[in-house]
């Protein structure tokens, strides 16, 4: 598995305050926004939200991947049994 980080966050200043974004590395040159929250009063508040949301987001992805792997295994076993 690659050593790079697939998910990260960034905090950007918008017209109406600060925005925090959970970003996903799609390829070596391209990223996409997986989750965004806007309207924070301070950069610190946005960073705090982003760190907490990133931890939850990554944990949800891990659990989703486990469920998908179990489902894939069950489908392969069912196909072999036919």
mmCIF file of the N, C-alpha and C atoms, coordinates in Angstrom:
data_MODEL
# 
_entry.id   MODEL 
# 
loop_
_atom_site.group_PDB 
_atom_site.id 
_atom_site.type_symbol 
_atom_site.label_atom_id 
_atom_site.label_alt_id 
_atom_site.label_comp_id 
_atom_site.label_asym_id 
_atom_site.label_entity_id 
_atom_site.label_seq_id 
_atom_site.pdbx_PDB_ins_code 
_atom_site.Cartn_x 
_atom_site.Cartn_y 
_atom_site.Cartn_z 
_atom_site.occupancy 
_atom_site.B_iso_or_equiv 
_atom_site.pdbx_formal_charge 
_atom_site.auth_seq_id 
_atom_site.auth_comp_id 
_atom_site.auth_asym_id 
_atom_site.auth_atom_id 
_atom_site.pdbx_PDB_model_num 
ATOM 1   N N  . UNK A 1 1  ? 0.835   -1.179  0.000  1.00 0.00 ? 1  UNK A N  1 
ATOM 2   C CA . UNK A 1 1  ? 0.000   0.000   0.000  1.00 0.00 ? 1  UNK A CA 1 
ATOM 3   C C  . UNK A 1 1  ? 0.878   1.240   0.000  1.00 0.00 ? 1  UNK A C  1 
ATOM 4   N N  . UNK A 1 2  ? 0.390   2.290   -0.582 1.00 0.00 ? 2  UNK A N  1 
ATOM 5   C CA . UNK A 1 2  ? 1.163   3.532   -0.686 1.00 0.00 ? 2  UNK A CA 1 
ATOM 6   C C  . UNK A 1 2  ? 1.313   4.196   0.679  1.00 0.00 ? 2  UNK A C  1 
ATOM 7   N N  . UNK A 1 3  ? 2.358   4.955   0.810  1.00 0.00 ? 3  UNK A N  1 
ATOM 8   C CA . UNK A 1 3  ? 2.621   5.629   2.079  1.00 0.00 ? 3  UNK A CA 1 
ATOM 9   C C  . UNK A 1 3  ? 1.915   6.976   2.182  1.00 0.00 ? 3  UNK A C  1 
ATOM 10  N N  . UNK A 1 4  ? 1.430   7.512   1.088  1.00 0.00 ? 4  UNK A N  1 
ATOM 11  C CA . UNK A 1 4  ? 0.791   8.824   1.094  1.00 0.00 ? 4  UNK A CA 1 
ATOM 12  C C  . UNK A 1 4  ? -0.532  8.826   1.835  1.00 0.00 ? 4  UNK A C  1 
ATOM 13  N N  . UNK A 1 5  ? -0.966  10.021  2.201  1.00 0.00 ? 5  UNK A N  1 
ATOM 14  C CA . UNK A 1 5  ? -2.244  10.166  2.880  1.00 0.00 ? 5  UNK A CA 1 
ATOM 15  C C  . UNK A 1 5  ? -3.346  10.349  1.845  1.00 0.00 ? 5  UNK A C  1 
ATOM 16  N N  . UNK A 1 6  ? -4.339  9.506   1.902  1.00 0.00 ? 6  UNK A N  1 
ATOM 17  C CA . UNK A 1 6  ? -5.431  9.598   0.947  1.00 0.00 ? 6  UNK A CA 1 
ATOM 18  C C  . UNK A 1 6  ? -6.415  10.693  1.348  1.00 0.00 ? 6  UNK A C  1 
ATOM 19  N N  . UNK A 1 7  ? -6.620  10.889  2.634  1.00 0.00 ? 7  UNK A N  1 
ATOM 20  C CA . UNK A 1 7  ? -7.545  11.907  3.119  1.00 0.00 ? 7  UNK A CA 1 
ATOM 21  C C  . UNK A 1 7  ? -6.791  12.925  3.954  1.00 0.00 ? 7  UNK A C  1 
ATOM 22  N N  . UNK A 1 8  ? -7.181  14.172  3.812  1.00 0.00 ? 8  UNK A N  1 
ATOM 23  C CA . UNK A 1 8  ? -6.582  15.255  4.591  1.00 0.00 ? 8  UNK A CA 1 
ATOM 24  C C  . UNK A 1 8  ? -7.635  16.349  4.709  1.00 0.00 ? 8  UNK A C  1 
ATOM 25  N N  . UNK A 1 9  ? -7.298  17.435  5.351  1.00 0.00 ? 9  UNK A N  1 
ATOM 26  C CA . UNK A 1 9  ? -8.223  18.561  5.430  1.00 0.00 ? 9  UNK A CA 1 
ATOM 27  C C  . UNK A 1 9  ? -7.486  19.843  5.090  1.00 0.00 ? 9  UNK A C  1 
ATOM 28  N N  . UNK A 1 10 ? -8.263  20.843  4.716  1.00 0.00 ? 10 UNK A N  1 
ATOM 29  C CA . UNK A 1 10 ? -7.708  22.182  4.512  1.00 0.00 ? 10 UNK A CA 1 
ATOM 30  C C  . UNK A 1 10 ? -8.727  23.194  4.992  1.00 0.00 ? 10 UNK A C  1 
ATOM 31  N N  . UNK A 1 11 ? -8.219  24.322  5.415  1.00 0.00 ? 11 UNK A N  1 
ATOM 32  C CA . UNK A 1 11 ? -9.047  25.410  5.919  1.00 0.00 ? 11 UNK A CA 1 
ATOM 33  C C  . UNK A 1 11 ? -8.813  26.607  5.009  1.00 0.00 ? 11 UNK A C  1 
ATOM 34  N N  . UNK A 1 12 ? -9.889  27.157  4.468  1.00 0.00 ? 12 UNK A N  1 
ATOM 35  C CA . UNK A 1 12 ? -9.782  28.287  3.542  1.00 0.00 ? 12 UNK A CA 1 
ATOM 36  C C  . UNK A 1 12 ? -10.687 29.415  4.011  1.00 0.00 ? 12 UNK A C  1 
ATOM 37  N N  . UNK A 1 13 ? -10.268 30.644  3.706  1.00 0.00 ? 13 UNK A N  1 
ATOM 38  C CA . UNK A 1 13 ? -11.060 31.811  4.083  1.00 0.00 ? 13 UNK A CA 1 
ATOM 39  C C  . UNK A 1 13 ? -12.013 32.147  2.948  1.00 0.00 ? 13 UNK A C  1 
ATOM 40  N N  . UNK A 1 14 ? -13.286 32.272  3.288  1.00 0.00 ? 14 UNK A N  1 
ATOM 41  C CA . UNK A 1 14 ? -14.317 32.633  2.314  1.00 0.00 ? 14 UNK A CA 1 
ATOM 42  C C  . UNK A 1 14 ? -14.854 34.009  2.667  1.00 0.00 ? 14 UNK A C  1 
ATOM 43  N N  . UNK A 1 15 ? -15.779 34.511  1.853  1.00 0.00 ? 15 UNK A N  1 
ATOM 44  C CA . UNK A 1 15 ? -16.348 35.842  2.101  1.00 0.00 ? 15 UNK A CA 1 
ATOM 45  C C  . UNK A 1 15 ? -17.090 35.921  3.430  1.00 0.00 ? 15 UNK A C  1 
ATOM 46  N N  . UNK A 1 16 ? -17.792 34.866  3.789  1.00 0.00 ? 16 UNK A N  1 
ATOM 47  C CA . UNK A 1 16 ? -18.613 34.898  5.002  1.00 0.00 ? 16 UNK A CA 1 
ATOM 48  C C  . UNK A 1 16 ? -17.958 34.170  6.173  1.00 0.00 ? 16 UNK A C  1 
ATOM 49  N N  . UNK A 1 17 ? -16.652 34.027  6.165  1.00 0.00 ? 17 UNK A N  1 
ATOM 50  C CA . UNK A 1 17 ? -15.955 33.374  7.281  1.00 0.00 ? 17 UNK A CA 1 
ATOM 51  C C  . UNK A 1 17 ? -14.979 32.335  6.772  1.00 0.00 ? 17 UNK A C  1 
ATOM 52  N N  . UNK A 1 18 ? -14.791 31.318  7.575  1.00 0.00 ? 18 UNK A N  1 
ATOM 53  C CA . UNK A 1 18 ? -13.844 30.257  7.250  1.00 0.00 ? 18 UNK A CA 1 
ATOM 54  C C  . UNK A 1 18 ? -14.584 28.989  6.863  1.00 0.00 ? 18 UNK A C  1 
ATOM 55  N N  . UNK A 1 19 ? -13.967 28.199  5.997  1.00 0.00 ? 19 UNK A N  1 
ATOM 56  C CA . UNK A 1 19 ? -14.545 26.931  5.574  1.00 0.00 ? 19 UNK A CA 1 
ATOM 57  C C  . UNK A 1 19 ? -13.511 25.833  5.785  1.00 0.00 ? 19 UNK A C  1 
ATOM 58  N N  . UNK A 1 20 ? -13.974 24.682  6.234  1.00 0.00 ? 20 UNK A N  1 
ATOM 59  C CA . UNK A 1 20 ? -13.116 23.514  6.422  1.00 0.00 ? 20 UNK A CA 1 
ATOM 60  C C  . UNK A 1 20 ? -13.563 22.454  5.428  1.00 0.00 ? 20 UNK A C  1 
ATOM 61  N N  . UNK A 1 21 ? -12.584 21.811  4.775  1.00 0.00 ? 21 UNK A N  1 
ATOM 62  C CA . UNK A 1 21 ? -12.892 20.815  3.758  1.00 0.00 ? 21 UNK A CA 1 
ATOM 63  C C  . UNK A 1 21 ? -12.098 19.538  4.019  1.00 0.00 ? 21 UNK A C  1 
ATOM 64  N N  . UNK A 1 22 ? -12.778 18.407  3.905  1.00 0.00 ? 22 UNK A N  1 
ATOM 65  C CA . UNK A 1 22 ? -12.114 17.102  3.934  1.00 0.00 ? 22 UNK A CA 1 
ATOM 66  C C  . UNK A 1 22 ? -11.825 16.777  2.473  1.00 0.00 ? 22 UNK A C  1 
ATOM 67  N N  . UNK A 1 23 ? -10.551 16.585  2.138  1.00 0.00 ? 23 UNK A N  1 
ATOM 68  C CA . UNK A 1 23 ? -10.184 16.358  0.751  1.00 0.00 ? 23 UNK A CA 1 
ATOM 69  C C  . UNK A 1 23 ? -9.626  14.954  0.574  1.00 0.00 ? 23 UNK A C  1 
ATOM 70  N N  . UNK A 1 24 ? -9.852  14.392  -0.612 1.00 0.00 ? 24 UNK A N  1 
ATOM 71  C CA . UNK A 1 24 ? -9.384  13.050  -0.943 1.00 0.00 ? 24 UNK A CA 1 
ATOM 72  C C  . UNK A 1 24 ? -8.439  13.143  -2.123 1.00 0.00 ? 24 UNK A C  1 
ATOM 73  N N  . UNK A 1 25 ? -7.323  12.456  -2.023 1.00 0.00 ? 25 UNK A N  1 
ATOM 74  C CA . UNK A 1 25 ? -6.346  12.403  -3.101 1.00 0.00 ? 25 UNK A CA 1 
ATOM 75  C C  . UNK A 1 25 ? -6.829  11.400  -4.138 1.00 0.00 ? 25 UNK A C  1 
ATOM 76  N N  . UNK A 1 26 ? -7.270  11.874  -5.299 1.00 0.00 ? 26 UNK A N  1 
ATOM 77  C CA . UNK A 1 26 ? -7.788  11.016  -6.352 1.00 0.00 ? 26 UNK A CA 1 
ATOM 78  C C  . UNK A 1 26 ? -6.640  10.405  -7.141 1.00 0.00 ? 26 UNK A C  1 
ATOM 79  N N  . UNK A 1 27 ? -5.712  11.237  -7.533 1.00 0.00 ? 27 UNK A N  1 
ATOM 80  C CA . UNK A 1 27 ? -4.525  10.784  -8.260 1.00 0.00 ? 27 UNK A CA 1 
ATOM 81  C C  . UNK A 1 27 ? -3.350  11.628  -7.771 1.00 0.00 ? 27 UNK A C  1 
ATOM 82  N N  . UNK A 1 28 ? -2.217  11.452  -8.380 1.00 0.00 ? 28 UNK A N  1 
ATOM 83  C CA . UNK A 1 28 ? -1.039  12.200  -7.952 1.00 0.00 ? 28 UNK A CA 1 
ATOM 84  C C  . UNK A 1 28 ? -1.235  13.703  -8.131 1.00 0.00 ? 28 UNK A C  1 
ATOM 85  N N  . UNK A 1 29 ? -2.062  14.090  -9.080 1.00 0.00 ? 29 UNK A N  1 
ATOM 86  C CA . UNK A 1 29 ? -2.236  15.513  -9.380 1.00 0.00 ? 29 UNK A CA 1 
ATOM 87  C C  . UNK A 1 29 ? -3.603  16.077  -9.047 1.00 0.00 ? 29 UNK A C  1 
ATOM 88  N N  . UNK A 1 30 ? -4.539  15.243  -8.656 1.00 0.00 ? 30 UNK A N  1 
ATOM 89  C CA . UNK A 1 30 ? -5.915  15.707  -8.500 1.00 0.00 ? 30 UNK A CA 1 
ATOM 90  C C  . UNK A 1 30 ? -6.472  15.335  -7.137 1.00 0.00 ? 30 UNK A C  1 
ATOM 91  N N  . UNK A 1 31 ? -7.180  16.280  -6.528 1.00 0.00 ? 31 UNK A N  1 
ATOM 92  C CA . UNK A 1 31 ? -7.891  16.025  -5.280 1.00 0.00 ? 31 UNK A CA 1 
ATOM 93  C C  . UNK A 1 31 ? -9.350  16.414  -5.477 1.00 0.00 ? 31 UNK A C  1 
ATOM 94  N N  . UNK A 1 32 ? -10.196 15.884  -4.607 1.00 0.00 ? 32 UNK A N  1 
ATOM 95  C CA . UNK A 1 32 ? -11.608 16.240  -4.642 1.00 0.00 ? 32 UNK A CA 1 
ATOM 96  C C  . UNK A 1 32 ? -12.080 16.454  -3.208 1.00 0.00 ? 32 UNK A C  1 
ATOM 97  N N  . UNK A 1 33 ? -13.100 17.259  -3.051 1.00 0.00 ? 33 UNK A N  1 
ATOM 98  C CA . UNK A 1 33 ? -13.644 17.561  -1.733 1.00 0.00 ? 33 UNK A CA 1 
ATOM 99  C C  . UNK A 1 33 ? -14.697 16.514  -1.395 1.00 0.00 ? 33 UNK A C  1 
ATOM 100 N N  . UNK A 1 34 ? -14.495 15.810  -0.276 1.00 0.00 ? 34 UNK A N  1 
ATOM 101 C CA . UNK A 1 34 ? -15.442 14.788  0.157  1.00 0.00 ? 34 UNK A CA 1 
ATOM 102 C C  . UNK A 1 34 ? -16.485 15.353  1.111  1.00 0.00 ? 34 UNK A C  1 
ATOM 103 N N  . UNK A 1 35 ? -16.111 16.378  1.860  1.00 0.00 ? 35 UNK A N  1 
ATOM 104 C CA . UNK A 1 35 ? -17.032 16.959  2.837  1.00 0.00 ? 35 UNK A CA 1 
ATOM 105 C C  . UNK A 1 35 ? -16.608 18.399  3.078  1.00 0.00 ? 35 UNK A C  1 
ATOM 106 N N  . UNK A 1 36 ? -17.582 19.302  3.247  1.00 0.00 ? 36 UNK A N  1 
ATOM 107 C CA . UNK A 1 36 ? -17.270 20.712  3.470  1.00 0.00 ? 36 UNK A CA 1 
ATOM 108 C C  . UNK A 1 36 ? -18.234 21.292  4.496  1.00 0.00 ? 36 UNK A C  1 
ATOM 109 N N  . UNK A 1 37 ? -17.695 22.116  5.360  1.00 0.00 ? 37 UNK A N  1 
ATOM 110 C CA . UNK A 1 37 ? -18.508 22.851  6.337  1.00 0.00 ? 37 UNK A CA 1 
ATOM 111 C C  . UNK A 1 37 ? -18.081 24.313  6.259  1.00 0.00 ? 37 UNK A C  1 
ATOM 112 N N  . UNK A 1 38 ? -19.057 25.205  6.149  1.00 0.00 ? 38 UNK A N  1 
ATOM 113 C CA . UNK A 1 38 ? -18.731 26.625  5.967  1.00 0.00 ? 38 UNK A CA 1 
ATOM 114 C C  . UNK A 1 38 ? -19.320 27.460  7.098  1.00 0.00 ? 38 UNK A C  1 
ATOM 115 N N  . UNK A 1 39 ? -18.847 28.698  7.193  1.00 0.00 ? 39 UNK A N  1 
ATOM 116 C CA . UNK A 1 39 ? -19.425 29.660  8.119  1.00 0.00 ? 39 UNK A CA 1 
ATOM 117 C C  . UNK A 1 39 ? -18.774 29.714  9.486  1.00 0.00 ? 39 UNK A C  1 
ATOM 118 N N  . UNK A 1 40 ? -17.539 29.276  9.627  1.00 0.00 ? 40 UNK A N  1 
ATOM 119 C CA . UNK A 1 40 ? -16.855 29.352  10.916 1.00 0.00 ? 40 UNK A CA 1 
ATOM 120 C C  . UNK A 1 40 ? -16.371 30.785  11.146 1.00 0.00 ? 40 UNK A C  1 
ATOM 121 N N  . UNK A 1 41 ? -16.436 31.226  12.375 1.00 0.00 ? 41 UNK A N  1 
ATOM 122 C CA . UNK A 1 41 ? -16.016 32.585  12.718 1.00 0.00 ? 41 UNK A CA 1 
ATOM 123 C C  . UNK A 1 41 ? -14.498 32.728  12.694 1.00 0.00 ? 41 UNK A C  1 
ATOM 124 N N  . UNK A 1 42 ? -13.785 31.693  13.150 1.00 0.00 ? 42 UNK A N  1 
ATOM 125 C CA . UNK A 1 42 ? -12.330 31.782  13.232 1.00 0.00 ? 42 UNK A CA 1 
ATOM 126 C C  . UNK A 1 42 ? -11.683 30.587  12.538 1.00 0.00 ? 42 UNK A C  1 
ATOM 127 N N  . UNK A 1 43 ? -10.423 30.763  12.205 1.00 0.00 ? 43 UNK A N  1 
ATOM 128 C CA . UNK A 1 43 ? -9.667  29.674  11.587 1.00 0.00 ? 43 UNK A CA 1 
ATOM 129 C C  . UNK A 1 43 ? -9.486  28.520  12.573 1.00 0.00 ? 43 UNK A C  1 
ATOM 130 N N  . UNK A 1 44 ? -9.326  28.847  13.847 1.00 0.00 ? 44 UNK A N  1 
ATOM 131 C CA . UNK A 1 44 ? -9.146  27.813  14.876 1.00 0.00 ? 44 UNK A CA 1 
ATOM 132 C C  . UNK A 1 44 ? -10.385 26.926  14.985 1.00 0.00 ? 44 UNK A C  1 
ATOM 133 N N  . UNK A 1 45 ? -11.561 27.534  14.932 1.00 0.00 ? 45 UNK A N  1 
ATOM 134 C CA . UNK A 1 45 ? -12.803 26.754  15.008 1.00 0.00 ? 45 UNK A CA 1 
ATOM 135 C C  . UNK A 1 45 ? -12.932 25.834  13.795 1.00 0.00 ? 45 UNK A C  1 
ATOM 136 N N  . UNK A 1 46 ? -12.567 26.340  12.627 1.00 0.00 ? 46 UNK A N  1 
ATOM 137 C CA . UNK A 1 46 ? -12.631 25.523  11.418 1.00 0.00 ? 46 UNK A CA 1 
ATOM 138 C C  . UNK A 1 46 ? -11.641 24.370  11.487 1.00 0.00 ? 46 UNK A C  1 
ATOM 139 N N  . UNK A 1 47 ? -10.449 24.630  11.982 1.00 0.00 ? 47 UNK A N  1 
ATOM 140 C CA . UNK A 1 47 ? -9.429  23.590  12.105 1.00 0.00 ? 47 UNK A CA 1 
ATOM 141 C C  . UNK A 1 47 ? -9.864  22.526  13.099 1.00 0.00 ? 47 UNK A C  1 
ATOM 142 N N  . UNK A 1 48 ? -10.440 22.939  14.207 1.00 0.00 ? 48 UNK A N  1 
ATOM 143 C CA . UNK A 1 48 ? -10.916 21.995  15.217 1.00 0.00 ? 48 UNK A CA 1 
ATOM 144 C C  . UNK A 1 48 ? -11.988 21.078  14.630 1.00 0.00 ? 48 UNK A C  1 
ATOM 145 N N  . UNK A 1 49 ? -12.947 21.660  13.903 1.00 0.00 ? 49 UNK A N  1 
ATOM 146 C CA . UNK A 1 49 ? -13.994 20.857  13.281 1.00 0.00 ? 49 UNK A CA 1 
ATOM 147 C C  . UNK A 1 49 ? -13.388 19.895  12.268 1.00 0.00 ? 49 UNK A C  1 
ATOM 148 N N  . UNK A 1 50 ? -12.444 20.384  11.452 1.00 0.00 ? 50 UNK A N  1 
ATOM 149 C CA . UNK A 1 50 ? -11.856 19.565  10.397 1.00 0.00 ? 50 UNK A CA 1 
ATOM 150 C C  . UNK A 1 50 ? -11.113 18.370  10.971 1.00 0.00 ? 50 UNK A C  1 
ATOM 151 N N  . UNK A 1 51 ? -10.372 18.562  12.046 1.00 0.00 ? 51 UNK A N  1 
ATOM 152 C CA . UNK A 1 51 ? -9.634  17.453  12.653 1.00 0.00 ? 51 UNK A CA 1 
ATOM 153 C C  . UNK A 1 51 ? -10.582 16.390  13.189 1.00 0.00 ? 51 UNK A C  1 
ATOM 154 N N  . UNK A 1 52 ? -11.638 16.839  13.855 1.00 0.00 ? 52 UNK A N  1 
ATOM 155 C CA . UNK A 1 52 ? -12.623 15.897  14.398 1.00 0.00 ? 52 UNK A CA 1 
ATOM 156 C C  . UNK A 1 52 ? -13.379 15.188  13.276 1.00 0.00 ? 52 UNK A C  1 
ATOM 157 N N  . UNK A 1 53 ? -13.798 15.936  12.270 1.00 0.00 ? 53 UNK A N  1 
ATOM 158 C CA . UNK A 1 53 ? -14.549 15.356  11.158 1.00 0.00 ? 53 UNK A CA 1 
ATOM 159 C C  . UNK A 1 53 ? -13.685 14.402  10.343 1.00 0.00 ? 53 UNK A C  1 
ATOM 160 N N  . UNK A 1 54 ? -12.414 14.718  10.184 1.00 0.00 ? 54 UNK A N  1 
ATOM 161 C CA . UNK A 1 54 ? -11.520 13.844  9.430  1.00 0.00 ? 54 UNK A CA 1 
ATOM 162 C C  . UNK A 1 54 ? -11.362 12.501  10.128 1.00 0.00 ? 54 UNK A C  1 
ATOM 163 N N  . UNK A 1 55 ? -11.215 12.512  11.452 1.00 0.00 ? 55 UNK A N  1 
ATOM 164 C CA . UNK A 1 55 ? -11.088 11.262  12.206 1.00 0.00 ? 55 UNK A CA 1 
ATOM 165 C C  . UNK A 1 55 ? -12.351 10.410  12.046 1.00 0.00 ? 55 UNK A C  1 
ATOM 166 N N  . UNK A 1 56 ? -13.528 11.033  12.146 1.00 0.00 ? 56 UNK A N  1 
ATOM 167 C CA . UNK A 1 56 ? -14.792 10.309  11.975 1.00 0.00 ? 56 UNK A CA 1 
ATOM 168 C C  . UNK A 1 56 ? -14.934 9.796   10.547 1.00 0.00 ? 56 UNK A C  1 
ATOM 169 N N  . UNK A 1 57 ? -14.566 10.615  9.582  1.00 0.00 ? 57 UNK A N  1 
ATOM 170 C CA . UNK A 1 57 ? -14.692 10.257  8.173  1.00 0.00 ? 57 UNK A CA 1 
ATOM 171 C C  . UNK A 1 57 ? -13.827 9.054   7.838  1.00 0.00 ? 57 UNK A C  1 
ATOM 172 N N  . UNK A 1 58 ? -12.585 9.070   8.292  1.00 0.00 ? 58 UNK A N  1 
ATOM 173 C CA . UNK A 1 58 ? -11.667 7.958   8.023  1.00 0.00 ? 58 UNK A CA 1 
ATOM 174 C C  . UNK A 1 58 ? -12.158 6.690   8.708  1.00 0.00 ? 58 UNK A C  1 
ATOM 175 N N  . UNK A 1 59 ? -12.673 6.804   9.936  1.00 0.00 ? 59 UNK A N  1 
ATOM 176 C CA . UNK A 1 59 ? -13.201 5.632   10.641 1.00 0.00 ? 59 UNK A CA 1 
ATOM 177 C C  . UNK A 1 59 ? -14.395 5.050   9.896  1.00 0.00 ? 59 UNK A C  1 
ATOM 178 N N  . UNK A 1 60 ? -15.276 5.905   9.387  1.00 0.00 ? 60 UNK A N  1 
ATOM 179 C CA . UNK A 1 60 ? -16.421 5.432   8.603  1.00 0.00 ? 60 UNK A CA 1 
ATOM 180 C C  . UNK A 1 60 ? -15.961 4.723   7.338  1.00 0.00 ? 60 UNK A C  1 
ATOM 181 N N  . UNK A 1 61 ? -14.919 5.224   6.702  1.00 0.00 ? 61 UNK A N  1 
ATOM 182 C CA . UNK A 1 61 ? -14.384 4.589   5.500  1.00 0.00 ? 61 UNK A CA 1 
ATOM 183 C C  . UNK A 1 61 ? -13.812 3.213   5.822  1.00 0.00 ? 61 UNK A C  1 
ATOM 184 N N  . UNK A 1 62 ? -13.123 3.080   6.944  1.00 0.00 ? 62 UNK A N  1 
ATOM 185 C CA . UNK A 1 62 ? -12.554 1.797   7.350  1.00 0.00 ? 62 UNK A CA 1 
ATOM 186 C C  . UNK A 1 62 ? -13.666 0.778   7.571  1.00 0.00 ? 62 UNK A C  1 
ATOM 187 N N  . UNK A 1 63 ? -14.710 1.183   8.279  1.00 0.00 ? 63 UNK A N  1 
ATOM 188 C CA . UNK A 1 63 ? -15.834 0.286   8.534  1.00 0.00 ? 63 UNK A CA 1 
ATOM 189 C C  . UNK A 1 63 ? -16.550 -0.083  7.234  1.00 0.00 ? 63 UNK A C  1 
ATOM 190 N N  . UNK A 1 64 ? -16.716 0.877   6.347  1.00 0.00 ? 64 UNK A N  1 
ATOM 191 C CA . UNK A 1 64 ? -17.362 0.623   5.056  1.00 0.00 ? 64 UNK A CA 1 
ATOM 192 C C  . UNK A 1 64 ? -16.539 -0.370  4.243  1.00 0.00 ? 64 UNK A C  1 
ATOM 193 N N  . UNK A 1 65 ? -15.230 -0.193  4.235  1.00 0.00 ? 65 UNK A N  1 
ATOM 194 C CA . UNK A 1 65 ? -14.371 -1.107  3.478  1.00 0.00 ? 65 UNK A CA 1 
ATOM 195 C C  . UNK A 1 65 ? -14.458 -2.531  4.029  1.00 0.00 ? 65 UNK A C  1 
ATOM 196 N N  . UNK A 1 66 ? -14.568 -2.678  5.355  1.00 0.00 ? 66 UNK A N  1 
ATOM 197 C CA . UNK A 1 66 ? -14.695 -4.009  5.955  1.00 0.00 ? 66 UNK A CA 1 
ATOM 198 C C  . UNK A 1 66 ? -16.006 -4.659  5.537  1.00 0.00 ? 66 UNK A C  1 
ATOM 199 N N  . UNK A 1 67 ? -17.104 -3.877  5.572  1.00 0.00 ? 67 UNK A N  1 
ATOM 200 C CA . UNK A 1 67 ? -18.404 -4.413  5.156  1.00 0.00 ? 67 UNK A CA 1 
ATOM 201 C C  . UNK A 1 67 ? -18.380 -4.825  3.690  1.00 0.00 ? 67 UNK A C  1 
ATOM 202 N N  . UNK A 1 68 ? -17.801 -4.011  2.855  1.00 0.00 ? 68 UNK A N  1 
ATOM 203 C CA . UNK A 1 68 ? -17.727 -4.322  1.425  1.00 0.00 ? 68 UNK A CA 1 
ATOM 204 C C  . UNK A 1 68 ? -16.886 -5.566  1.184  1.00 0.00 ? 68 UNK A C  1 
ATOM 205 N N  . UNK A 1 69 ? -15.792 -5.725  1.949  1.00 0.00 ? 69 UNK A N  1 
ATOM 206 C CA . UNK A 1 69 ? -14.941 -6.909  1.786  1.00 0.00 ? 69 UNK A CA 1 
ATOM 207 C C  . UNK A 1 69 ? -15.696 -8.169  2.178  1.00 0.00 ? 69 UNK A C  1 
ATOM 208 N N  . UNK A 1 70 ? -16.469 -8.118  3.258  1.00 0.00 ? 70 UNK A N  1 
ATOM 209 C CA . UNK A 1 70 ? -17.271 -9.280  3.667  1.00 0.00 ? 70 UNK A CA 1 
ATOM 210 C C  . UNK A 1 70 ? -18.320 -9.610  2.615  1.00 0.00 ? 70 UNK A C  1 
ATOM 211 N N  . UNK A 1 71 ? -18.963 -8.585  2.088  1.00 0.00 ? 71 UNK A N  1 
ATOM 212 C CA . UNK A 1 71 ? -19.979 -8.799  1.058  1.00 0.00 ? 71 UNK A CA 1 
ATOM 213 C C  . UNK A 1 71 ? -19.332 -9.374  -0.208 1.00 0.00 ? 71 UNK A C  1 
ATOM 214 N N  . UNK A 1 72 ? -18.163 -8.881  -0.588 1.00 0.00 ? 72 UNK A N  1 
ATOM 215 C CA . UNK A 1 72 ? -17.457 -9.386  -1.759 1.00 0.00 ? 72 UNK A CA 1 
ATOM 216 C C  . UNK A 1 72 ? -17.087 -10.854 -1.574 1.00 0.00 ? 72 UNK A C  1 
ATOM 217 N N  . UNK A 1 73 ? -16.630 -11.199 -0.363 1.00 0.00 ? 73 UNK A N  1 
ATOM 218 C CA . UNK A 1 73 ? -16.259 -12.584 -0.066 1.00 0.00 ? 73 UNK A CA 1 
ATOM 219 C C  . UNK A 1 73 ? -17.478 -13.500 -0.146 1.00 0.00 ? 73 UNK A C  1 
ATOM 220 N N  . UNK A 1 74 ? -18.604 -13.049 0.411  1.00 0.00 ? 74 UNK A N  1 
ATOM 221 C CA . UNK A 1 74 ? -19.828 -13.847 0.361  1.00 0.00 ? 74 UNK A CA 1 
ATOM 222 C C  . UNK A 1 74 ? -20.291 -14.040 -1.084 1.00 0.00 ? 74 UNK A C  1 
ATOM 223 N N  . UNK A 1 75 ? -20.181 -12.998 -1.896 1.00 0.00 ? 75 UNK A N  1 
ATOM 224 C CA . UNK A 1 75 ? -20.579 -13.111 -3.305 1.00 0.00 ? 75 UNK A CA 1 
ATOM 225 C C  . UNK A 1 75 ? -19.671 -14.077 -4.059 1.00 0.00 ? 75 UNK A C  1 
ATOM 226 N N  . UNK A 1 76 ? -18.370 -14.053 -3.764 1.00 0.00 ? 76 UNK A N  1 
ATOM 227 C CA . UNK A 1 76 ? -17.452 -14.968 -4.426 1.00 0.00 ? 76 UNK A CA 1 
ATOM 228 C C  . UNK A 1 76 ? -17.729 -16.406 -4.030 1.00 0.00 ? 76 UNK A C  1 
ATOM 229 N N  . UNK A 1 77 ? -18.025 -16.637 -2.739 1.00 0.00 ? 77 UNK A N  1 
ATOM 230 C CA . UNK A 1 77 ? -18.346 -17.980 -2.282 1.00 0.00 ? 77 UNK A CA 1 
ATOM 231 C C  . UNK A 1 77 ? -19.635 -18.483 -2.905 1.00 0.00 ? 77 UNK A C  1 
ATOM 232 N N  . UNK A 1 78 ? -20.608 -17.595 -3.045 1.00 0.00 ? 78 UNK A N  1 
ATOM 233 C CA . UNK A 1 78 ? -21.876 -17.978 -3.673 1.00 0.00 ? 78 UNK A CA 1 
ATOM 234 C C  . UNK A 1 78 ? -21.667 -18.309 -5.144 1.00 0.00 ? 78 UNK A C  1 
ATOM 235 N N  . UNK A 1 79 ? -20.797 -17.572 -5.806 1.00 0.00 ? 79 UNK A N  1 
ATOM 236 C CA . UNK A 1 79 ? -20.514 -17.844 -7.216 1.00 0.00 ? 79 UNK A CA 1 
ATOM 237 C C  . UNK A 1 79 ? -19.769 -19.155 -7.378 1.00 0.00 ? 79 UNK A C  1 
ATOM 238 N N  . UNK A 1 80 ? -18.874 -19.482 -6.437 1.00 0.00 ? 80 UNK A N  1 
ATOM 239 C CA . UNK A 1 80 ? -18.147 -20.737 -6.489 1.00 0.00 ? 80 UNK A CA 1 
ATOM 240 C C  . UNK A 1 80 ? -19.058 -21.935 -6.207 1.00 0.00 ? 80 UNK A C  1 
ATOM 241 N N  . UNK A 1 81 ? -20.064 -21.736 -5.387 1.00 0.00 ? 81 UNK A N  1 
ATOM 242 C CA . UNK A 1 81 ? -20.961 -22.822 -5.015 1.00 0.00 ? 81 UNK A CA 1 
ATOM 243 C C  . UNK A 1 81 ? -21.901 -23.196 -6.176 1.00 0.00 ? 81 UNK A C  1 
ATOM 244 N N  . UNK A 1 82 ? -22.100 -22.299 -7.101 1.00 0.00 ? 82 UNK A N  1 
ATOM 245 C CA . UNK A 1 82 ? -23.025 -22.571 -8.215 1.00 0.00 ? 82 UNK A CA 1 
ATOM 246 C C  . UNK A 1 82 ? -22.487 -23.523 -9.195 1.00 0.00 ? 82 UNK A C  1 
# 
